[in-house]
Amino acid sequence: MLEVKGLSVAYGAIEAVKDVSFTVAEGQIVCLVGANGAGKSTTLRTISGLLRPLHGEILFRRRSIHQLPAHAILAAGIAHCPEGRRLFGGMTVEENLLLGAHLRRDRDIEKDAALVYDLFPVLGQRRTQRAGLFSGGEQQMVAIGRAMMARPKLLMFDEPTMGLSPIMSQQILDTIAVLRGRGTTILMVEQNALAALTLADHGYVIDLGRTTLSGPAGRLLADPRVREAYLG
């Protein structure tokens, strides 16, 4: 479904991603693991069109997308649930969800909002309240729901459990598994490498802007290099 080939991305004179390559097959959960500053979030931001690569190519369903604007990439079927959630805190839950569907012109938007409320009942109960008043975990639910409202084929998560309690973190990870079960392909960046590789089908290790290891998630979990560097 997604192919990233030799991706290089810079912030001014600083090259944050130097030669990243990986693939995501349809129906998989794929995780990118690595230390802070390795280039994982930059990679997701480039896939979603928020950044432009210096070199390399990004193909989505065999179509080149790395020169497309962000709204066209969203329309093509890639949604991004960003690090830090990036909600509109002064707007209600319902308004935030509707923003996720702003490119859609079909008649199923209310139906899909009901699916979000079914997945996260607390959002349905508080749909008219401002999202900025919610806890971190509840805000992450809103962010996931907003991304779901775009009906993506590929949903990218950047640090979905950051700053959350262990119980809430597990709930968010369980939700990601549910979304995959409903047919959404997942690409995930997660600082908790153990949790990410336990959930994922396939993993890639990014170190200093380069892809250094890859393989089935279970094999990476057992790799002594991964265990020493990322699993403690």
N, C-alpha and C positions, 0 to 999 in steps of 0.2 A: 504493500500500500504506500509506504513512504521510503524513499531512498535519499540519503544524504551522502554526498560524494566529495571528499577532499575540501571540506568547508573551512574557510578562513574568514575571520571577522575581527575588525579593529575598532577601538574607541580612540579616535584621533591617531596618535602615533603608537598607541599601545595595542598590540595584537593579542586579543583575548582568546581567540580560537584559531589554531594554527593548521590543523589538518585532521578534522573530525569526519569520520565516515561510519555510517551504520544503516541498518534497514529495519523496518517495522512491518511485519506481516499482518494481514487482515485477521482480526479476531484475537490478537495477542495483547498481553501487557508487557511492554518493554521498559526497562528502567535504565537511567543513566546515573551512575554513581561516581563519586570523586570528592576530593577535598574542596573546601570553600575556595572560590577563585579559579577553579579548574576550567571554567568555560561552559558549564552545563546550562545555566540560565540564559547566557548569551546565545547558545545554540537554539533553545526554544524560542527566544525572541526573534531570531532570524528566520526560523521556520514560519512563524506567524506573521512575518512581514514588518515587524517593528524596527528591524535593523536590516541593512543590506550587506551581503557578503563581499569581501575583497576577491575571493576566488572560490571555486567549487560550484556545485550544482545541487538543487533540491528538487526531487521529482515526487509528485503526489499522483498516484494512479497513472504513472508513466507520463505525466504532464509536468513540464518545467514550471515551477512557481516562484523561484527566488527573485524574480524581477517584478512580481505582481504586488499591488498595494494590499495593505492588510485586509481591507474590506472584501477584496476579491478572493483572498485566501480563505477567509471565513465563509464566504458564499460557496467556495469549492468544497467545503466540508471539514475544515480544521478549526477547532475552537481551542482557546488558550485560557486556562484557569491560572492566573499569574501568582507569583510569590507575593505575599502580603495582601492578597484578596482584591485590593483595589476597588472596593465598592463605592457607591455614591451614598455616603453616610446620612445625608440629609433627606434622602428619598426612602420611600417605603420598600418593604420586601417585594411587594407586587410590582412596583415601578422598576426596581432593579431587574427582576425577572423579565419584564417586558422589553427592557433594553437589550437583553440577550437575543430577542427575536426580532430586532429592528429591521433586519434584511428580509424577513419572511413576508410573503403576501398570501399565504394559504389561510384556511379557516380553522386550523387545528391548534392555534396558539393557546386558547383557554384549556383545551384538552391536555396539552403538554404541561401547562402550569399545574393542572390537577395532578399529573404524574409526579411533579416535583414535590407537591404538598403530601402526596401519598408516601414518597420516599423519606421526606423530612416533615413529620406531622407538626412539629413546633413552628415551622414556617407558615403552615396553613392557619394555625391558631393566632399568629401574630403578623399576618400578611399586611395589615394596614399600619404597622409600626415602623419607625425609621430604622434602617439597617445599622446605623451608627450606634444605636443603643444596645446592640446585641453583644453577647460574649464572643470571644475569638472563635470558638468552635461553631457557634451559630452563624457567625459571619462567613465561615468557610462553607457552611451548608448553602448559604445564599449564593456564594461565588460559584459553587458547583452547579446549583440550580440555574443560574444565569447562563453558564456555558451549555448546559443541557438544552436550554430553550432555543439554541441555534440548530438543533438536531444534527450535531456533527457526526461524521463518520470516524474521525480521529479526534480524540480529546486529550490535550496535553495538560499535565498537572506539574506545577513548579512548587516544590516544597509544601505539599498539601497538609502536612502535620506540624509544620513549624509553629512553635509556641503553644501547642495544645497539650492538655493533660494526657497521660497514657490511655485512659478510658476513651476520651474523645478522639485521640489519634487512631485507636483501633476502629472506632465507628466510621471514621472517614475512610480508612483503608478497606473496611468491609463494604462501604458504599462503592468504592472504585471497582471492587470485584463484582458487585451487583451490576454495575453499568456494563462491564465487559460481558457478563452473562446475558445482557439484553442486546448485545450485538455491537457495542461501541468499542473500537480499538483504542488502546491507551498507550500513551508515551508519558513516562513519569520521571521527574527529577525528585529525589528524596534523600535528605541528609542521613536519615536512619537507614543505612545500607542493609542491615539485617532484615528489617521489615520490608524494604523494597524488594530485595532478592527473594524473600520468602513468598511474596505475592506474585512476582513477575514470572513470565515464561522465559524471557531472555534478557540478558543484561550486557551493558557496555561500561567499561571503566574509562573515565576521561581524566587525564593527568596533564596539567600544564598546557591545556588547550589541544591535546592530542588523544586519540583513541588508542589505549595501550593494551587492553584486554577485552575479550568478548566471548560469549558462549551461553549455553543454557544456564538459567539462573542457579539451578542446583549445583552445577559444576563450579560456578564462580563462588558460591557459598563455601565450597570445600577447598578452594584454591588457597594455599598458605599465604600467597602474596596478598590476596584480598583480605584474608582474615587478619593478617598482621597490620595492614594499613588502614582498614575501614571497620573491622568488626571488633577490635579491642583484644 
